[in-house]
Amino acid sequence: MKGLKILQATGSRIGGDLRTFSTLTKLEHLQVFGCGIMGTLGPLHPLTALTLLSLGANYFHGPITTLRHLTNLKIIRLVKNKLNGSLEAIQGLNNLMDVALTENKFSGKIDFLNNLTRLHYLSMANDCLTRTLQGLTRMERLVELILNDNMFYGSVGYLGTLSQLVFLNLRNNVMNGSLGALQNLSNLETLDVRSNRFTGSIQNLSKLPKLKNLLSSGNQFSGGV
């Protein structure tokens, strides 16, 4: 088993904690979804060959600091756990392309995410985050950005340079100002800004040639569509 490179389990009631896997130092893909595993991520420290880490819908808690040692990671999926604390541990993981951290309890700064310039997909929905979006300005390869159900505030102007965005979900935050800064996102197909504090006219978005889905209720827009 110590030579194992791929381990995948879904819905199996494995239980226990990650010490079960800590000796599998050749692992490149670890996918364990909904298997009732608990504890912290600490035992992952020796698994430096990992490129894909998917531990969704388990009972993990505590910080993700041990991830800073897993520098080969390209994909992180830790959705639906009870992880908390800062996200700074991932700031040096420059190979990351896909990050899904939805439904946890993270907090603190996100400015350092600008270092992750290879990201194509970022989901941090329902994560208790309270910041501006200034830390996302250099993610120019992002295709999908999902930040709904947090407490992000301020302007969307920081996203105006993300020209590859196809899907953007900012629903249920406390963001304000105009959406005018998004008018240069020429690849955008879906925009969800429901339940924020945006103002001005959504006619600013008329220049978006590929926009198919616009969800905008629960704001303070003026004028027609």
C-alpha positions as CSV (number, residue, x, y, z in Angstrom):
1,M,0.0,0.0,0.0
2,K,2.9,2.4,0.6
3,G,3.4,2.8,-3.2
4,L,-0.2,3.8,-3.7
5,K,-0.6,6.9,-5.9
6,I,-4.4,7.3,-6.1
7,L,-6.9,6.8,-3.4
8,Q,-10.6,7.5,-3.9
9,A,-13.6,6.8,-1.6
10,T,-17.0,8.3,-1.7
11,G,-19.7,7.7,0.9
12,S,-17.9,4.9,2.7
13,R,-18.1,5.2,6.4
14,I,-14.3,5.0,7.0
15,G,-14.4,7.1,10.1
16,G,-11.2,7.8,12.1
17,D,-8.8,10.5,11.2
18,L,-6.1,11.3,8.6
19,R,-3.4,9.4,10.4
20,T,-4.8,6.4,8.4
21,F,-3.2,7.9,5.3
22,S,-0.1,9.6,6.6
23,T,2.2,6.8,5.7
24,L,1.1,6.8,2.0
25,T,3.9,9.2,1.0
26,K,3.6,8.4,-2.7
27,L,0.0,9.5,-2.9
28,E,-0.7,12.0,-5.7
29,H,-4.5,12.0,-5.6
30,L,-6.4,11.7,-2.3
31,Q,-10.2,12.0,-2.7
32,V,-12.3,11.1,0.3
33,F,-15.8,12.5,0.2
34,G,-18.5,12.0,2.8
35,C,-16.7,9.3,4.7
36,G,-17.2,10.5,8.3
37,I,-13.5,11.3,8.8
38,M,-12.8,13.8,11.6
39,G,-9.9,15.6,13.2
40,T,-7.4,18.2,11.8
41,L,-5.5,18.2,8.6
42,G,-2.2,17.9,10.4
43,P,-1.4,14.3,9.5
44,L,-1.2,15.4,5.8
45,H,2.2,16.9,6.4
46,P,4.2,14.0,4.9
47,L,2.1,13.7,1.7
48,T,4.2,16.1,-0.3
49,A,3.6,14.4,-3.6
50,L,-0.1,15.3,-3.6
51,T,-1.4,17.2,-6.6
52,L,-5.1,16.7,-5.8
53,L,-6.6,16.9,-2.3
54,S,-10.4,16.4,-2.0
55,L,-11.8,15.9,1.5
56,G,-15.3,17.3,1.2
57,A,-18.3,16.6,3.4
58,N,-16.4,15.2,6.4
59,Y,-15.9,16.5,9.9
60,F,-12.5,18.2,9.7
61,H,-11.9,21.2,12.0
62,G,-9.2,23.6,12.9
63,P,-6.7,25.6,10.6
64,I,-5.3,24.5,7.3
65,T,-1.7,25.5,8.1
66,T,-0.3,22.1,7.2
67,L,-1.2,22.7,3.5
68,R,1.8,25.1,3.1
69,H,4.0,22.0,2.9
70,L,2.1,20.5,0.0
71,T,3.6,22.6,-2.7
72,N,2.7,20.3,-5.6
73,L,-1.0,20.8,-5.1
74,K,-3.0,21.8,-8.2
75,I,-6.5,21.1,-6.8
76,I,-7.9,21.6,-3.3
77,R,-11.5,20.7,-2.5
78,L,-12.4,21.0,1.2
79,V,-16.1,21.9,1.0
80,K,-18.6,21.2,3.8
81,N,-16.3,20.8,6.8
82,K,-15.7,22.9,9.9
83,L,-12.3,24.3,9.0
84,N,-11.4,27.7,10.3
85,G,-8.8,30.4,10.8
86,S,-6.7,32.1,8.1
87,L,-6.3,31.0,4.5
88,E,-2.7,32.2,4.4
89,A,-1.3,28.7,4.3
90,I,-2.2,28.4,0.6
91,Q,-0.4,31.6,-0.5
92,G,2.7,29.8,-1.5
93,L,1.0,27.0,-3.4
94,N,1.7,28.6,-6.8
95,N,0.6,25.5,-8.8
96,L,-3.0,25.8,-7.7
97,M,-5.6,25.8,-10.5
98,D,-8.8,24.8,-8.7
99,V,-9.7,25.8,-5.1
100,A,-13.1,24.9,-3.5
101,L,-13.4,25.9,0.2
102,T,-17.2,26.4,0.4
103,E,-19.1,26.0,3.7
104,N,-16.4,26.3,6.3
105,K,-15.6,29.0,8.8
106,F,-12.5,30.8,7.5
107,S,-11.6,34.4,8.4
108,G,-8.9,37.0,7.9
109,K,-7.2,38.5,4.9
110,I,-7.5,37.3,1.3
111,D,-5.0,39.7,-0.2
112,F,-2.4,37.0,-0.6
113,L,-4.6,35.1,-3.0
114,N,-3.2,37.4,-5.6
115,N,-0.2,35.2,-5.6
116,L,-2.2,32.3,-7.1
117,T,-2.1,33.5,-10.6
118,R,-2.8,30.1,-12.2
119,L,-6.2,29.7,-10.6
120,H,-9.1,28.9,-13.0
121,Y,-11.7,28.2,-10.4
122,L,-12.2,29.7,-6.9
123,S,-15.1,29.0,-4.6
124,M,-15.3,30.4,-1.1
125,A,-19.1,30.6,-0.7
126,N,-20.7,30.6,2.8
127,D,-17.3,30.9,4.5
128,C,-17.8,33.8,7.0
129,L,-15.3,36.0,5.1
130,T,-15.5,39.8,5.7
131,R,-13.1,41.7,3.4
132,T,-13.0,43.8,0.2
133,L,-12.1,41.9,-3.1
134,Q,-8.8,43.7,-3.4
135,G,-6.9,40.5,-3.0
136,L,-8.2,39.1,-6.3
137,T,-7.0,41.6,-8.8
138,R,-4.2,39.6,-10.4
139,M,-6.1,36.3,-10.9
140,E,-6.3,37.0,-14.6
141,R,-6.9,33.3,-15.6
142,L,-10.0,32.9,-13.4
143,V,-13.0,31.5,-15.3
144,E,-15.3,30.9,-12.3
145,L,-15.5,32.9,-9.1
146,I,-18.0,32.0,-6.4
147,L,-18.2,34.2,-3.3
148,N,-21.8,34.2,-2.3
149,D,-23.1,34.2,1.2
150,N,-20.2,36.0,2.9
151,M,-19.8,39.5,4.2
152,F,-17.6,40.9,1.4
153,Y,-18.1,44.7,1.1
154,G,-16.9,47.6,-1.1
155,S,-16.7,47.9,-4.8
156,V,-16.6,45.3,-7.6
157,G,-13.9,47.5,-9.3
158,Y,-11.2,45.1,-8.2
159,L,-12.6,42.4,-10.5
160,G,-12.5,44.6,-13.6
161,T,-9.2,43.1,-14.8
162,L,-10.4,39.4,-14.6
163,S,-11.1,39.3,-18.3
164,Q,-11.5,35.5,-18.6
165,L,-14.4,35.3,-16.1
166,V,-17.4,33.3,-17.4
167,F,-19.2,32.8,-14.1
168,L,-19.4,35.3,-11.2
169,N,-21.5,34.8,-8.1
170,L,-21.5,37.6,-5.5
171,R,-25.0,36.9,-4.1
172,N,-25.8,37.8,-0.5
173,N,-22.9,40.0,0.5
174,V,-22.9,43.7,1.5
175,M,-21.2,45.1,-1.6
176,N,-22.1,48.5,-3.0
177,G,-21.5,51.0,-5.7
178,S,-21.9,50.6,-9.5
179,L,-21.5,47.5,-11.6
180,G,-19.8,49.7,-14.3
181,A,-16.4,48.2,-13.6
182,L,-17.6,44.8,-14.9
183,Q,-18.4,46.1,-18.4
184,N,-15.0,45.0,-19.7
185,L,-15.5,41.3,-18.7
186,S,-16.3,40.3,-22.3
187,N,-16.4,36.6,-21.6
188,L,-18.9,36.8,-18.8
189,E,-22.0,34.6,-19.3
190,T,-23.5,34.5,-15.8
191,L,-23.6,37.2,-13.2
192,D,-25.4,36.9,-9.8
193,V,-25.3,40.0,-7.6
194,R,-28.6,39.4,-5.7
195,S,-29.1,40.7,-2.2
196,N,-26.3,43.3,-2.0
197,R,-26.3,47.1,-1.9
198,F,-25.4,48.0,-5.5
199,T,-26.7,51.2,-7.0
200,G,-26.8,52.9,-10.4
201,S,-28.0,51.5,-13.6
202,I,-27.5,47.9,-14.8
203,Q,-27.5,49.3,-18.3
204,N,-23.7,49.5,-17.7
205,L,-23.7,45.8,-18.5
206,S,-25.1,46.2,-22.0
207,K,-21.6,46.0,-23.4
208,L,-21.2,42.4,-22.3
209,P,-21.6,40.5,-25.5
210,K,-21.9,37.0,-24.0
211,L,-24.0,37.7,-20.9
212,K,-26.9,35.2,-20.8
213,N,-27.9,35.1,-17.1
214,L,-28.2,38.2,-14.9
215,L,-29.7,37.9,-11.4
216,S,-29.9,41.3,-9.8
217,S,-32.9,41.5,-7.3
218,G,-32.4,42.8,-3.8
219,N,-30.3,45.8,-4.7
220,Q,-31.0,49.6,-5.3
221,F,-30.6,49.9,-9.0
222,S,-32.3,52.7,-10.9
223,G,-33.4,52.9,-14.5
224,G,-34.4,50.1,-16.8
225,V,-32.7,47.0,-18.0
